[in-house]
Amino acid sequence: MAPPRPFHEPDLDWSQVGLRRTPQRTVVLGLVRSCFEHPTAEWIHQRARQVISDISLATVYRTLRLLKEKGLIYEFSGGASPSRYDGTLHAHEHVRCLCCGSVSDVDLPGIGDIRLQGAEGTGLG
């Protein structure tokens, strides 16, 4: 996985999203948003321990779930691969390299329309 961009504390008014600012939440969100690729919880945990030495993997998972529920990050799964996390919040798709497994963002114009048509075509829309 590519190295993270330099870590910067997220520019976020935590109270506006109904959360208390904690060091764990700040570090986890900052790592997701600073990563060039889409990190796994384990990758986030390894990097978070460089900042908060006693942060547990369980805390990372709980924090990721909470950040996802608040709409601050996305979680996606690639089948048998572990979930990945994304701090890019605009509508986009992901592609995974079949050789190395890296995941990249792909901006597709009209992706919202395509999703709606797919949902309507299957009776799910």
C-alpha positions, 0 to 999 in steps of 0.5 A: 500500500502506498505511504500515507500523505502527511497526517493532518488533523481533520478539519471538522466541527465534531459537534456538528456531526454529533460526536465528541472529539477524541484522540482516537477518532481524530487519528483514525479519520485523519488516516483514512482521509490522508491515505492515497489508497483505501486502507484496511482496518489493520493498516489503519491500526498499525499507523494509529499505533505510531500516534497512540501506542495503546490503541486497540484494533477493536477501538479502530473497528468501533471508530470506523463503524461510528465514522461510517454511520455519521457519513464521514467515511465510506466502507466497501468490501471486495468479496473475500478481501477485507473491508476498505475505507474511503474518505472521499465522499463524492459519488465515485466508483472503485477499481481493484488491480487484479495483480497487486490488489490496490484500489483506486477511485474512478470518477464516472460522470452520471454514476448516480443516474446509472445506479438509479437505472440499475435499481429501477431495472431490478425492481429495487429502485 
